């Protein structure tokens, strides 16, 4: 009611003539009705016990970790995307794939690691330029992330070529300060595009940057999705994957090797007294194979970082689907993908700042593709893993990757 009180004060209703008083009363009533309508929409999609919404503002004041060291917080463009941005801030192994499939079913152009759904046919012939450009920028961000992962993996396995002139060696000689700047440049292109859903690696590890840049590059704050999972349980599941980790000496407060905050990891490494500016990937990150086995100290560090991530971004998240229930079923059954699809549609419709063109059609984007980056020759290969759902197979294809 703060806005309404301010309007009443500014209009000085006690001094207005009767006719103007009536007009002002109608104006205020319309404002209240608009706010009440939005409340009802949000209440409708938060009515069940399977998930919750947070009534807080979606980061009008962006939460910042005290050690984010973000060098790119200034506005860079006056052109803002009117598309909604649905951003899953939780890391891998927390239901990101379900959210991605639900977004595609809701007709929201989205990316999930190597996968994408942009249109109803193969390629991007019927997708807007803004959506296509956003997807291309996503794969540039992912390429850079995979580059650090691949170089650290080769280094750990003793397979990194030395003394040659190979593409791999040239790529792995990239300095991390240049690498982090390139990631942020391409991330800006993702956020300023028409792409809607951002899921899975590397975006949870760029949480501060995604949220910060969206304040300047989107007309509406991001609809942040958050899935809570017990940190210890998550850590035990996560170590079954091969991981790119911030080295313990560069992790936040040296709490242990961590997947999170990769830009902050680079910044801390660059200002370390023990390192110079010409750092390579393995000076900052480390590769951990899924075959490394259980390590209680490592698991504990991963769990601590996960808990901190949840405490930082849970309170500013709007959508909290429950994909994980307690062992005794005290919280009921996990939410279904079909319900998540409905929820995402309603969340977009409830946002009054989103341009109407993004609310017209919710036809499912069933034609989903993948892009693989091949490190040995630095090329991207596009293909479709659900070909039978991709429109007319005889139609000409405008490829995403050209």
N, C-alpha and C positions, 0 to 999 in steps of 0.2 A: 504493500500500500504506500510505500515511500514516494513513488512517482506520482500517485494520485494526490497525496497531501501537498506535494510541491506544486502541482498544477493548481490546486485549490488556492494555495497561498498567492501564487503569481496572479491569478485572476481576481483576487480580492473580492470574493463573492458577496461579502457583506455590503459592498458599496455599489454593486451592479444593479441596473434597472431590472424589473421583473422579467422582461423578454430575454435580455442577455443572460440573466440567471438561469432561465430555462434552457437556453442553448448550451450554456456551460455544463449544466447538469447532464444533458444528453451526451455531451462529449466525454465527460468523465465516466458515464455509465458504459459507453462503448469501449473505453479503455479497460474498464473492469471486466466487461464481458470477454474481450480478447484474451486477457490474462487467465480468466476462468476456463475458457475453451482450451487453451494450451495445457492448463492443469489437468483437465479431464482426459485429454489425449495421453498425457504421460501417466495418469493414473490407470487408464485402461490397459496400457502395456506393462504396468508393474503390479497388476492385481494378483497374479499368482504367487505361490510360495517358492517357485522354482528359480526365480531370479529377482534382483532388486534394482532399483534406480536410485541415484543420489540426487537430491533436490538442489544441490549446490550449483552455482554458475559453472559452465564448462570452461574453466580456466580463463575467465575474464582477467583475473590476475594469475598469470601462469606460475605454477609451483616450480621452484628451482631448487635443485640440490646445491648445497653450499660449495661443492667442489666441481660444478659443471664446467667452469672455464670456457664458456661458449663465446667464441670470438665473432659470431655472426648474428648478433641480436638486433642489429639496426635494420630498418626497412630498406629493401633493395628495389622495390618496384611499386608503382602506383596502380598497376593493373592487378586486380584480384580475381581469382576464380570464383564463380558463383555456384560451383558444384559443391554438394555436401562432401565431407571427408569423414569416413568411418574408419577409425584407427584402433587396431587391437594392440594395446600397450603391453600385454602379457607375453612372455617369451614362448619359444617352442615347447611342446609337450604340455600345453594348457588348453587345447581345443581350437587352435587357430584354423585347422583345416575345416572343421565343421562350420565355423564362422564364414570362411571363404566360400564354401559351397552354398551356404545360405544367402550370401550376398549375390552370388551369380543367379540363384533362383529368384531373388528379389529384383533382378534386372539392374543391379548396380555394378558397373565396370570395376573389376577388382584384380589384384595381383596377390599371389601367395608364393613366395620364394621363386621357383622356376615356372610356376603356372600362371595363366591369365585367362580371364573371360572378358571380352570387349564387345562382341557383336554377335549377330545371329548366323553369320557365315564365316568361313575361313578367311583369315586375314583381317584387314581393317577397312574394307570397302564401304561398309555401312556404319562405321564408327566415326564420331567427330574427330577433327584434327587434334583438338585438345586432349581427348582420351588417348588417341594413338601416340601423341607426343609424350604423354605421361607414362605410358607403358614402356616406351623406348627408354625414357630416362630411368625408369625403375630398373631395367636390365643393365644399365650402365652402373647404377649404384651396386646392384648385386654382383656384377663383374668385378668391381673393385674389392668388394668384400671377399669374394671367392679367390681373388688374386692373393690377398694376404693369407687366407686359409691355405691355399695351394703352396705358396712359397714356404710357409712355416712347416707344412707337412713334409715337403721335399727335404727341407733342411734337417728336420728331426730324423728322417729316414736315411740321411746321408746320400740323397739322390740329386741334390741340386748341382747342376753342372758348373764346373769352374774352368776358367781359361778359354772357354769357347765363345761363340758369337750367336748362340741360339736365342730364339724368341723368349724362351722361359728365363734364361739368365738375364736378358735385358729387362724383362718385366720385373723380376725379383730384385733388381738393383734400384728400383724406384724408392725414393726417400719418403718416409712416412709423413712428413709435414706436407709434401706435395700431394700425397695420397689422401690425407684427411681433407684438404682443401677441395680436391676433385670430388670426393664423396659429397661434401656440402653443396658444391655447385650443382651437381646432378640432383641432389635431394630437393633443392629449390625448384628445379624444373618439374619434379614429380608433384610437389605440393601446389605449384601454380597452374597445374594442368586440370583437365576435366576428369581425371581418375578419381574414383570414389573410395574403394576399399583397399586398405593397406594391411596386410597380414603376414605374420611370420618373419623370419630372418631376412634382412638385418634390422627391420624397423623397431622392434622392442629394444634393441641395443643402441638405438639413436633417439630414445624417447625425448630427452631434453630438446634436441634439435628439431624433431618433428613438431612438437608442441609450440616451440618458440617461433619457428618459421611460419606456421599456419596462422599465427596472429596477424601477420603482415601480408600473406599471400592468398588467404581465403576470406571471403566475405563473412562467413560464419565460422565460429570456433569448431574444432573437430568433435565429432560424436565419439567419445573415447569408450571403447569396450574393454572390460577388465574381467578376467576369469581367475578366481582365487583357487589355489591348490596348496595343500599343506607343503611348506617349504622343504621339509625333510623328505617327504614322498616324492616331490618334484625332483630333488637333487638325485635321489636313487634312480629315477627314471631317466634323467637327463644324461647321466654319465654313460648310458648305453649308446650314446651317439658320439661320433668324433666331433671335437669342438675346437673352435678358435677362442683362446682365452687371453685376457689381459694378464700379463705376468704379475705375480703377487707383489713385487716391489713397486709396481705402478698402479695397482688397484687402489680403490678408495680406502684410505686409512690402513692400507696393507692388510685388509681383512681376508685375503686369500685370492687365488686366481678366479677370474670372473668373466662371464660372457658380456655383462652389461657395460654401458657407457664407454664405447670404443673411442669416441672422440676425446672424452675426458682422459682416457688412458694415454692417448697420444700426447695430449697437452702436458700431463704430469711427467711423462717420460722426457719431453723436450726441456722441461725446466729442472730436471733432476741434476744434482751436482755431479753425479757420476757418469753422465752421458753428454755427448755433444749434439749439435744440430743435425749432423749427417747420420741419421738412424735408419736402419733397415727394419723390415717387418719383425724379424726374430729378436731384435733388441727390445721390442715393445710387447709383442704377443708370443704365445706359445701354442703349439698344437698338442692336443691330447686325443689319442686314439680310443675308439670304443672298446678295443681289446686290452686296454691298460688294466682293467680289473678294478675291484673295489679298493677305495682308499678313504678311510674314515675322516682323516684331516681334510682332504680335498672336498669330500661330501659336505662336511660341516661348513667350510668356507662358502661353497655354492649355496647352501641353505641360508646362510646369513645374508648373502647378497640378495637372494630372492625375497627374503622377508623385508629387507630394506626397500626393494623395488616395490613391493606390494604396499608398504606403508606410505611411500612417496606418491604413488599414482592411483591407488585405490580410491582415496577420498575425492579426487577430481574426475572420476569416471562416471558416465551417465548410465551405461548399460552393463549389467553384471549377470550374465547367464551362468547358471550352475551346471557345469558339466561333470563335476566330481562330487559324489555324495559320501557321507561317512560310512564306515564298514557296516554299522548296524542299521543303516538306512534311515537314520533319524531325520535327515533333511529331505526325505522323499526320493523320487527317481530323477535321473538327470533330464535336463531339458532336451526336447527333440529338435532336430534340424528344421522341421517344418514350422515349429513355433518360433525359432530364431528368425526364419525368413519373414514371418508376419511382423515380428517385433521390429526388424530393421526397416521395413516399409513404413511402419507407423512412426518410428523415430524421425525418418526423413520428412514425412508429411507434417509432423509437429513443429518442425523448425521453420519459423516464419521468415528467417533471413535467407533461406535457400531459394534460388530463382525457380519460378514456376515450371520452366521447361524441364527441370529435373524431377518433376512430380507427375508428369503426364502419363508415362508408360512404365509398367513394371513387368514387361514380358521377360520371361526367364532367358538368361544368356547361357544357353546350353552348349554352345560350341566353344569348348575350352582347349587352349593350346599350352605348349611348353616351349621354353627357349633354353637350350643348353649352351653354355660357354665352354669352348675347348681351349684350354690353356696353351697347349703345345704350338698352336698356330694363331692364337688370339682371334678366334672367329666365333660367331654365334650361329646356331642352327635352330630353325623354327620347325615345330611339328605339332600335330594335333592328336591327343590321346583319346578323344571321343569323336571319331570321324563320322559315325552314323548320325550324329545329331547336328551336323554342320550344314544346314541349308541344302542348296542345290549343288551337288558334287561336280556338275558340269559348268557351273558359273565361273567366270574369271575371278581370280584371287588377287587381292591387293595385299601383299605380305606385310607383316609388322616389321620384320627385319629385312632391310633392303641392302 
